[in-house]
């Protein structure tokens, strides 16, 4: 009966309502949460909410409190007589929230502190005797909870301090991507007209990004990468159909891949300093949404990921991106392939390099167009990937391909300097949230700059184009379907003297690629896909090649 009488008195006490009100405005901390280690982050995240609470001086400032509410009078007393209530930044009170005994005890303690302030200020006449009696009873009943709560909060403070000292970095975040891929050649002939060896392979690519910010607006990215998924180029004798996640050496040795520092200058300009393995997509929009996932998502191949002219540069240098407004952006940069070498014919300006500039136009949220120019010296489409025929990659093919077609075989091993000017257009149109049309086209004029006493100087006219269809959320939210059809870089014309030596690509090879990316959860996706190459190496005498792949991507 005594407890029943006590609770009846508490129900009409404005100080009880003050405890509830204060608690409802503070963090919600259950008994289980206090007992576990996990509330360190819970408390840290809610501390900012506490800081955002606003003091109110009139109950009318609380937008979700009505005069008809059963506790209106008591709440009005706490607000206007005792100043013991705070509201959320949106001026709501949220009085229907549940609270634990710990929250209740903390609220009572806060209101008692307010009363003590009033007494100390010689305003004790504002405090009624019956209120003080209720507070005294509450203090006695919840003394154990208050003591326990104080002890646990002190312990959490110690644990938080320990975690801050032991954590990896206050400025660096780790994120990563792991690709497992099973792939196989099902049928076809290589560039020499020989039947391919039908085989299956399994490999991986691992990327760990250490993203550091010193100001909150800049980014220092240090990427460690390893991989052993080998390209089918050695089997096919052509650069067509190469998959984006393939590793050049296939050794699975860990190396520093991307190393860049990005920072804003003013509100519209972004500067990107590329220290290692820089690529154009670090500062230039490739205008191929959903399909360009750099091998980890979207298209499987280099060709399907972006316009191949973006592969004409790679290395160390500088990139800039300037946004005039929401509709117009200009970007560009310079990358040197062997900037760290002091040897003759290398270095930041004397070796292979590429310069890119692009005007990106965004007439609406659904439409984007990129107009691109690239100048490259001693670089071809293998500089940062691989795509196209042997003739389209003449310099790399002669240097590195040991299975050249008969027309090029006599010149194998030659180091031919080249200069290229490339012009491209890429466009994207999102018809609706679940259907996107992408497309690109490119023309490259490549000149051979020395004969080495064997190969005549001359020019090659290289063309490439494709259309891609993306189907976001196909059959399930987070999934993606994709189809890419096009022609990888093909030499359509060659100047007379050079043509007499190496010829030109006699036919057109069609690249057909289809994939379905199935998201298992936020961290794992599986992508089966197929790559079909007609007339490999642009020669209809070679039987079509079919490559099947299952890619599994883990992100964290």
Secondary structure as a PSIPRED ss2 file (coil, helix, strand):
# PSIPRED VFORMAT (PSIPRED V4.0)

   1 X C   1.000  0.000  0.000
   2 X H   0.000  1.000  0.000
   3 X H   0.000  1.000  0.000
   4 X H   0.000  1.000  0.000
   5 X H   0.000  1.000  0.000
   6 X H   0.000  1.000  0.000
   7 X H   0.000  1.000  0.000
   8 X H   0.000  1.000  0.000
   9 X H   0.000  1.000  0.000
  10 X H   0.000  1.000  0.000
  11 X H   0.000  1.000  0.000
  12 X C   1.000  0.000  0.000
  13 X C   1.000  0.000  0.000
  14 X H   0.000  1.000  0.000
  15 X H   0.000  1.000  0.000
  16 X H   0.000  1.000  0.000
  17 X H   0.000  1.000  0.000
  18 X H   0.000  1.000  0.000
  19 X H   0.000  1.000  0.000
  20 X H   0.000  1.000  0.000
  21 X H   0.000  1.000  0.000
  22 X H   0.000  1.000  0.000
  23 X H   0.000  1.000  0.000
  24 X H   0.000  1.000  0.000
  25 X H   0.000  1.000  0.000
  26 X C   1.000  0.000  0.000
  27 X C   1.000  0.000  0.000
  28 X C   1.000  0.000  0.000
  29 X C   1.000  0.000  0.000
  30 X C   1.000  0.000  0.000
  31 X H   0.000  1.000  0.000
  32 X H   0.000  1.000  0.000
  33 X H   0.000  1.000  0.000
  34 X H   0.000  1.000  0.000
  35 X H   0.000  1.000  0.000
  36 X C   1.000  0.000  0.000
  37 X C   1.000  0.000  0.000
  38 X C   1.000  0.000  0.000
  39 X H   0.000  1.000  0.000
  40 X H   0.000  1.000  0.000
  41 X H   0.000  1.000  0.000
  42 X H   0.000  1.000  0.000
  43 X H   0.000  1.000  0.000
  44 X H   0.000  1.000  0.000
  45 X H   0.000  1.000  0.000
  46 X H   0.000  1.000  0.000
  47 X H   0.000  1.000  0.000
  48 X H   0.000  1.000  0.000
  49 X H   0.000  1.000  0.000
  50 X H   0.000  1.000  0.000
  51 X H   0.000  1.000  0.000
  52 X C   1.000  0.000  0.000
  53 X C   1.000  0.000  0.000
  54 X E   0.000  0.000  1.000
  55 X E   0.000  0.000  1.000
  56 X C   1.000  0.000  0.000
  57 X C   1.000  0.000  0.000
  58 X C   1.000  0.000  0.000
  59 X H   0.000  1.000  0.000
  60 X H   0.000  1.000  0.000
  61 X H   0.000  1.000  0.000
  62 X C   1.000  0.000  0.000
  63 X C   1.000  0.000  0.000
  64 X C   1.000  0.000  0.000
  65 X C   1.000  0.000  0.000
  66 X C   1.000  0.000  0.000
  67 X C   1.000  0.000  0.000
  68 X C   1.000  0.000  0.000
  69 X C   1.000  0.000  0.000
  70 X C   1.000  0.000  0.000
  71 X C   1.000  0.000  0.000
  72 X H   0.000  1.000  0.000
  73 X H   0.000  1.000  0.000
  74 X H   0.000  1.000  0.000
  75 X H   0.000  1.000  0.000
  76 X H   0.000  1.000  0.000
  77 X H   0.000  1.000  0.000
  78 X H   0.000  1.000  0.000
  79 X H   0.000  1.000  0.000
  80 X H   0.000  1.000  0.000
  81 X H   0.000  1.000  0.000
  82 X H   0.000  1.000  0.000
  83 X C   1.000  0.000  0.000
  84 X C   1.000  0.000  0.000
  85 X C   1.000  0.000  0.000
  86 X E   0.000  0.000  1.000
  87 X E   0.000  0.000  1.000
  88 X C   1.000  0.000  0.000
  89 X C   1.000  0.000  0.000
  90 X C   1.000  0.000  0.000
  91 X C   1.000  0.000  0.000
  92 X C   1.000  0.000  0.000
  93 X C   1.000  0.000  0.000
  94 X C   1.000  0.000  0.000
  95 X C   1.000  0.000  0.000
  96 X C   1.000  0.000  0.000
  97 X C   1.000  0.000  0.000
  98 X C   1.000  0.000  0.000
  99 X C   1.000  0.000  0.000
 100 X C   1.000  0.000  0.000
 101 X H   0.000  1.000  0.000
 102 X H   0.000  1.000  0.000
 103 X H   0.000  1.000  0.000
 104 X H   0.000  1.000  0.000
 105 X H   0.000  1.000  0.000
 106 X H   0.000  1.000  0.000
 107 X H   0.000  1.000  0.000
 108 X H   0.000  1.000  0.000
 109 X H   0.000  1.000  0.000
 110 X H   0.000  1.000  0.000
 111 X H   0.000  1.000  0.000
 112 X H   0.000  1.000  0.000
 113 X H   0.000  1.000  0.000
 114 X H   0.000  1.000  0.000
 115 X H   0.000  1.000  0.000
 116 X H   0.000  1.000  0.000
 117 X H   0.000  1.000  0.000
 118 X H   0.000  1.000  0.000
 119 X H   0.000  1.000  0.000
 120 X H   0.000  1.000  0.000
 121 X C   1.000  0.000  0.000
 122 X C   1.000  0.000  0.000
 123 X C   1.000  0.000  0.000
 124 X H   0.000  1.000  0.000
 125 X H   0.000  1.000  0.000
 126 X H   0.000  1.000  0.000
 127 X C   1.000  0.000  0.000
 128 X C   1.000  0.000  0.000
 129 X H   0.000  1.000  0.000
 130 X H   0.000  1.000  0.000
 131 X H   0.000  1.000  0.000
 132 X H   0.000  1.000  0.000
 133 X H   0.000  1.000  0.000
 134 X H   0.000  1.000  0.000
 135 X H   0.000  1.000  0.000
 136 X H   0.000  1.000  0.000
 137 X H   0.000  1.000  0.000
 138 X H   0.000  1.000  0.000
 139 X H   0.000  1.000  0.000
 140 X H   0.000  1.000  0.000
 141 X H   0.000  1.000  0.000
 142 X C   1.000  0.000  0.000
 143 X H   0.000  1.000  0.000
 144 X H   0.000  1.000  0.000
 145 X H   0.000  1.000  0.000
 146 X H   0.000  1.000  0.000
 147 X H   0.000  1.000  0.000
 148 X H   0.000  1.000  0.000
 149 X H   0.000  1.000  0.000
 150 X H   0.000  1.000  0.000
 151 X H   0.000  1.000  0.000
 152 X H   0.000  1.000  0.000
 153 X H   0.000  1.000  0.000
 154 X H   0.000  1.000  0.000
 155 X H   0.000  1.000  0.000
 156 X H   0.000  1.000  0.000
 157 X H   0.000  1.000  0.000
 158 X H   0.000  1.000  0.000
 159 X H   0.000  1.000  0.000
 160 X H   0.000  1.000  0.000
 161 X H   0.000  1.000  0.000
 162 X H   0.000  1.000  0.000
 163 X H   0.000  1.000  0.000
 164 X H   0.000  1.000  0.000
 165 X H   0.000  1.000  0.000
 166 X H   0.000  1.000  0.000
 167 X C   1.000  0.000  0.000
 168 X C   1.000  0.000  0.000
 169 X C   1.000  0.000  0.000
 170 X C   1.000  0.000  0.000
 171 X C   1.000  0.000  0.000
 172 X E   0.000  0.000  1.000
 173 X E   0.000  0.000  1.000
 174 X E   0.000  0.000  1.000
 175 X E   0.000  0.000  1.000
 176 X E   0.000  0.000  1.000
 177 X E   0.000  0.000  1.000
 178 X E   0.000  0.000  1.000
 179 X E   0.000  0.000  1.000
 180 X E   0.000  0.000  1.000
 181 X E   0.000  0.000  1.000
 182 X E   0.000  0.000  1.000
 183 X E   0.000  0.000  1.000
 184 X E   0.000  0.000  1.000
 185 X E   0.000  0.000  1.000
 186 X E   0.000  0.000  1.000
 187 X E   0.000  0.000  1.000
 188 X C   1.000  0.000  0.000
 189 X E   0.000  0.000  1.000
 190 X C   1.000  0.000  0.000
 191 X C   1.000  0.000  0.000
 192 X C   1.000  0.000  0.000
 193 X C   1.000  0.000  0.000
 194 X C   1.000  0.000  0.000
 195 X E   0.000  0.000  1.000
 196 X C   1.000  0.000  0.000
 197 X C   1.000  0.000  0.000
 198 X C   1.000  0.000  0.000
 199 X C   1.000  0.000  0.000
 200 X E   0.000  0.000  1.000
 201 X E   0.000  0.000  1.000
 202 X E   0.000  0.000  1.000
 203 X E   0.000  0.000  1.000
 204 X E   0.000  0.000  1.000
 205 X E   0.000  0.000  1.000
 206 X E   0.000  0.000  1.000
 207 X E   0.000  0.000  1.000
 208 X E   0.000  0.000  1.000
 209 X E   0.000  0.000  1.000
 210 X E   0.000  0.000  1.000
 211 X E   0.000  0.000  1.000
 212 X E   0.000  0.000  1.000
 213 X C   1.000  0.000  0.000
 214 X C   1.000  0.000  0.000
 215 X C   1.000  0.000  0.000
 216 X C   1.000  0.000  0.000
 217 X C   1.000  0.000  0.000
 218 X C   1.000  0.000  0.000
 219 X E   0.000  0.000  1.000
 220 X E   0.000  0.000  1.000
 221 X E   0.000  0.000  1.000
 222 X E   0.000  0.000  1.000
 223 X E   0.000  0.000  1.000
 224 X E   0.000  0.000  1.000
 225 X E   0.000  0.000  1.000
 226 X E   0.000  0.000  1.000
 227 X E   0.000  0.000  1.000
 228 X C   1.000  0.000  0.000
 229 X C   1.000  0.000  0.000
 230 X C   1.000  0.000  0.000
 231 X C   1.000  0.000  0.000
 232 X C   1.000  0.000  0.000
 233 X H   0.000  1.000  0.000
 234 X H   0.000  1.000  0.000
 235 X H   0.000  1.000  0.000
 236 X H   0.000  1.000  0.000
 237 X C   1.000  0.000  0.000
 238 X C   1.000  0.000  0.000
 239 X C   1.000  0.000  0.000
 240 X C   1.000  0.000  0.000
 241 X C   1.000  0.000  0.000
 242 X C   1.000  0.000  0.000
 243 X E   0.000  0.000  1.000
 244 X C   1.000  0.000  0.000
 245 X C   1.000  0.000  0.000
 246 X C   1.000  0.000  0.000
 247 X C   1.000  0.000  0.000
 248 X C   1.000  0.000  0.000
 249 X C   1.000  0.000  0.000
 250 X C   1.000  0.000  0.000
 251 X C   1.000  0.000  0.000
 252 X C   1.000  0.000  0.000
 253 X C   1.000  0.000  0.000
 254 X C   1.000  0.000  0.000
 255 X E   0.000  0.000  1.000
 256 X E   0.000  0.000  1.000
 257 X E   0.000  0.000  1.000
 258 X E   0.000  0.000  1.000
 259 X E   0.000  0.000  1.000
 260 X E   0.000  0.000  1.000
 261 X E   0.000  0.000  1.000
 262 X E   0.000  0.000  1.000
 263 X E   0.000  0.000  1.000
 264 X E   0.000  0.000  1.000
 265 X E   0.000  0.000  1.000
 266 X C   1.000  0.000  0.000
 267 X C   1.000  0.000  0.000
 268 X C   1.000  0.000  0.000
 269 X E   0.000  0.000  1.000
 270 X E   0.000  0.000  1.000
 271 X E   0.000  0.000  1.000
 272 X E   0.000  0.000  1.000
 273 X E   0.000  0.000  1.000
 274 X E   0.000  0.000  1.000
 275 X E   0.000  0.000  1.000
 276 X E   0.000  0.000  1.000
 277 X E   0.000  0.000  1.000
 278 X E   0.000  0.000  1.000
 279 X C   1.000  0.000  0.000
 280 X H   0.000  1.000  0.000
 281 X H   0.000  1.000  0.000
 282 X H   0.000  1.000  0.000
 283 X C   1.000  0.000  0.000
 284 X C   1.000  0.000  0.000
 285 X C   1.000  0.000  0.000
 286 X C   1.000  0.000  0.000
 287 X C   1.000  0.000  0.000
 288 X C   1.000  0.000  0.000
 289 X C   1.000  0.000  0.000
 290 X C   1.000  0.000  0.000
 291 X C   1.000  0.000  0.000
 292 X E   0.000  0.000  1.000
 293 X C   1.000  0.000  0.000
 294 X C   1.000  0.000  0.000
 295 X C   1.000  0.000  0.000
 296 X C   1.000  0.000  0.000
 297 X C   1.000  0.000  0.000
 298 X E   0.000  0.000  1.000
 299 X C   1.000  0.000  0.000
 300 X C   1.000  0.000  0.000
 301 X E   0.000  0.000  1.000
 302 X H   0.000  1.000  0.000
 303 X H   0.000  1.000  0.000
 304 X H   0.000  1.000  0.000
 305 X H   0.000  1.000  0.000
 306 X C   1.000  0.000  0.000
 307 X C   1.000  0.000  0.000
 308 X H   0.000  1.000  0.000
 309 X H   0.000  1.000  0.000
 310 X H   0.000  1.000  0.000
 311 X H   0.000  1.000  0.000
 312 X H   0.000  1.000  0.000
 313 X C   1.000  0.000  0.000
 314 X C   1.000  0.000  0.000
 315 X E   0.000  0.000  1.000
 316 X E   0.000  0.000  1.000
 317 X E   0.000  0.000  1.000
 318 X E   0.000  0.000  1.000
 319 X E   0.000  0.000  1.000
 320 X E   0.000  0.000  1.000
 321 X E   0.000  0.000  1.000
 322 X E   0.000  0.000  1.000
 323 X E   0.000  0.000  1.000
 324 X C   1.000  0.000  0.000
 325 X C   1.000  0.000  0.000
 326 X C   1.000  0.000  0.000
 327 X C   1.000  0.000  0.000
 328 X E   0.000  0.000  1.000
 329 X E   0.000  0.000  1.000
 330 X E   0.000  0.000  1.000
 331 X E   0.000  0.000  1.000
 332 X E   0.000  0.000  1.000
 333 X E   0.000  0.000  1.000
 334 X E   0.000  0.000  1.000
 335 X E   0.000  0.000  1.000
 336 X E   0.000  0.000  1.000
 337 X C   1.000  0.000  0.000
 338 X C   1.000  0.000  0.000
 339 X C   1.000  0.000  0.000
 340 X C   1.000  0.000  0.000
 341 X C   1.000  0.000  0.000
 342 X C   1.000  0.000  0.000
 343 X C   1.000  0.000  0.000
 344 X C   1.000  0.000  0.000
 345 X C   1.000  0.000  0.000
 346 X C   1.000  0.000  0.000
 347 X H   0.000  1.000  0.000
 348 X H   0.000  1.000  0.000
 349 X H   0.000  1.000  0.000
 350 X H   0.000  1.000  0.000
 351 X C   1.000  0.000  0.000
 352 X C   1.000  0.000  0.000
 353 X E   0.000  0.000  1.000
 354 X E   0.000  0.000  1.000
 355 X E   0.000  0.000  1.000
 356 X E   0.000  0.000  1.000
 357 X E   0.000  0.000  1.000
 358 X E   0.000  0.000  1.000
 359 X E   0.000  0.000  1.000
 360 X E   0.000  0.000  1.000
 361 X E   0.000  0.000  1.000
 362 X E   0.000  0.000  1.000
 363 X E   0.000  0.000  1.000
 364 X E   0.000  0.000  1.000
 365 X C   1.000  0.000  0.000
 366 X C   1.000  0.000  0.000
 367 X E   0.000  0.000  1.000
 368 X E   0.000  0.000  1.000
 369 X E   0.000  0.000  1.000
 370 X E   0.000  0.000  1.000
 371 X E   0.000  0.000  1.000
 372 X E   0.000  0.000  1.000
 373 X E   0.000  0.000  1.000
 374 X E   0.000  0.000  1.000
 375 X E   0.000  0.000  1.000
 376 X E   0.000  0.000  1.000
 377 X E   0.000  0.000  1.000
 378 X C   1.000  0.000  0.000
 379 X C   1.000  0.000  0.000
 380 X C   1.000  0.000  0.000
 381 X C   1.000  0.000  0.000
 382 X C   1.000  0.000  0.000
 383 X C   1.000  0.000  0.000
 384 X C   1.000  0.000  0.000
 385 X C   1.000  0.000  0.000
 386 X C   1.000  0.000  0.000
 387 X C   1.000  0.000  0.000
 388 X C   1.000  0.000  0.000
 389 X C   1.000  0.000  0.000
 390 X C   1.000  0.000  0.000
 391 X H   0.000  1.000  0.000
 392 X H   0.000  1.000  0.000
 393 X H   0.000  1.000  0.000
 394 X H   0.000  1.000  0.000
 395 X H   0.000  1.000  0.000
 396 X H   0.000  1.000  0.000
 397 X H   0.000  1.000  0.000
 398 X H   0.000  1.000  0.000
 399 X H   0.000  1.000  0.000
 400 X H   0.000  1.000  0.000
 401 X C   1.000  0.000  0.000
 402 X C   1.000  0.000  0.000
 403 X C   1.000  0.000  0.000
 404 X C   1.000  0.000  0.000
 405 X C   1.000  0.000  0.000
 406 X H   0.000  1.000  0.000
 407 X H   0.000  1.000  0.000
 408 X H   0.000  1.000  0.000
 409 X H   0.000  1.000  0.000
 410 X C   1.000  0.000  0.000
 411 X C   1.000  0.000  0.000
 412 X C   1.000  0.000  0.000
 413 X C   1.000  0.000  0.000
 414 X C   1.000  0.000  0.000
 415 X C   1.000  0.000  0.000
 416 X C   1.000  0.000  0.000
 417 X C   1.000  0.000  0.000
 418 X E   0.000  0.000  1.000
 419 X E   0.000  0.000  1.000
 420 X E   0.000  0.000  1.000
 421 X E   0.000  0.000  1.000
 422 X E   0.000  0.000  1.000
 423 X E   0.000  0.000  1.000
 424 X E   0.000  0.000  1.000
 425 X E   0.000  0.000  1.000
 426 X E   0.000  0.000  1.000
 427 X E   0.000  0.000  1.000
 428 X E   0.000  0.000  1.000
 429 X E   0.000  0.000  1.000
 430 X E   0.000  0.000  1.000
 431 X E   0.000  0.000  1.000
 432 X E   0.000  0.000  1.000
 433 X C   1.000  0.000  0.000
 434 X C   1.000  0.000  0.000
 435 X E   0.000  0.000  1.000
 436 X E   0.000  0.000  1.000
 437 X E   0.000  0.000  1.000
 438 X E   0.000  0.000  1.000
 439 X E   0.000  0.000  1.000
 440 X E   0.000  0.000  1.000
 441 X E   0.000  0.000  1.000
 442 X E   0.000  0.000  1.000
 443 X E   0.000  0.000  1.000
 444 X E   0.000  0.000  1.000
 445 X E   0.000  0.000  1.000
 446 X E   0.000  0.000  1.000
 447 X E   0.000  0.000  1.000
 448 X E   0.000  0.000  1.000
 449 X C   1.000  0.000  0.000
 450 X C   1.000  0.000  0.000
 451 X C   1.000  0.000  0.000
 452 X C   1.000  0.000  0.000
 453 X C   1.000  0.000  0.000
 454 X C   1.000  0.000  0.000
 455 X C   1.000  0.000  0.000
 456 X C   1.000  0.000  0.000
 457 X C   1.000  0.000  0.000
 458 X E   0.000  0.000  1.000
 459 X E   0.000  0.000  1.000
 460 X E   0.000  0.000  1.000
 461 X E   0.000  0.000  1.000
 462 X E   0.000  0.000  1.000
 463 X E   0.000  0.000  1.000
 464 X E   0.000  0.000  1.000
 465 X E   0.000  0.000  1.000
 466 X E   0.000  0.000  1.000
 467 X E   0.000  0.000  1.000
 468 X E   0.000  0.000  1.000
 469 X E   0.000  0.000  1.000
 470 X E   0.000  0.000  1.000
 471 X E   0.000  0.000  1.000
 472 X E   0.000  0.000  1.000
 473 X C   1.000  0.000  0.000
 474 X C   1.000  0.000  0.000
 475 X C   1.000  0.000  0.000
 476 X C   1.000  0.000  0.000
 477 X C   1.000  0.000  0.000
 478 X C   1.000  0.000  0.000
 479 X C   1.000  0.000  0.000
 480 X E   0.000  0.000  1.000
 481 X E   0.000  0.000  1.000
 482 X E   0.000  0.000  1.000
 483 X E   0.000  0.000  1.000
 484 X E   0.000  0.000  1.000
 485 X E   0.000  0.000  1.000
 486 X E   0.000  0.000  1.000
 487 X E   0.000  0.000  1.000
 488 X E   0.000  0.000  1.000
 489 X E   0.000  0.000  1.000
 490 X E   0.000  0.000  1.000
 491 X E   0.000  0.000  1.000
 492 X E   0.000  0.000  1.000
 493 X E   0.000  0.000  1.000
 494 X E   0.000  0.000  1.000
 495 X C   1.000  0.000  0.000
 496 X H   0.000  1.000  0.000
 497 X H   0.000  1.000  0.000
 498 X H   0.000  1.000  0.000
 499 X H   0.000  1.000  0.000
 500 X H   0.000  1.000  0.000
 501 X H   0.000  1.000  0.000
 502 X H   0.000  1.000  0.000
 503 X C   1.000  0.000  0.000
 504 X C   1.000  0.000  0.000
 505 X C   1.000  0.000  0.000
 506 X C   1.000  0.000  0.000
 507 X C   1.000  0.000  0.000
 508 X C   1.000  0.000  0.000
 509 X C   1.000  0.000  0.000
 510 X C   1.000  0.000  0.000
 511 X E   0.000  0.000  1.000
 512 X E   0.000  0.000  1.000
 513 X E   0.000  0.000  1.000
 514 X E   0.000  0.000  1.000
 515 X E   0.000  0.000  1.000
 516 X E   0.000  0.000  1.000
 517 X E   0.000  0.000  1.000
 518 X E   0.000  0.000  1.000
 519 X E   0.000  0.000  1.000
 520 X C   1.000  0.000  0.000
 521 X C   1.000  0.000  0.000
 522 X C   1.000  0.000  0.000
 523 X C   1.000  0.000  0.000
 524 X E   0.000  0.000  1.000
 525 X E   0.000  0.000  1.000
 526 X E   0.000  0.000  1.000
 527 X E   0.000  0.000  1.000
 528 X E   0.000  0.000  1.000
 529 X E   0.000  0.000  1.000
 530 X E   0.000  0.000  1.000
 531 X E   0.000  0.000  1.000
 532 X E   0.000  0.000  1.000
 533 X E   0.000  0.000  1.000
 534 X C   1.000  0.000  0.000
 535 X C   1.000  0.000  0.000
 536 X H   0.000  1.000  0.000
 537 X H   0.000  1.000  0.000
 538 X H   0.000  1.000  0.000
 539 X C   1.000  0.000  0.000
 540 X C   1.000  0.000  0.000
 541 X C   1.000  0.000  0.000
 542 X C   1.000  0.000  0.000
 543 X C   1.000  0.000  0.000
 544 X C   1.000  0.000  0.000
 545 X E   0.000  0.000  1.000
 546 X E   0.000  0.000  1.000
 547 X E   0.000  0.000  1.000
 548 X E   0.000  0.000  1.000
 549 X E   0.000  0.000  1.000
 550 X E   0.000  0.000  1.000
 551 X E   0.000  0.000  1.000
 552 X E   0.000  0.000  1.000
 553 X E   0.000  0.000  1.000
 554 X E   0.000  0.000  1.000
 555 X E   0.000  0.000  1.000
 556 X C   1.000  0.000  0.000
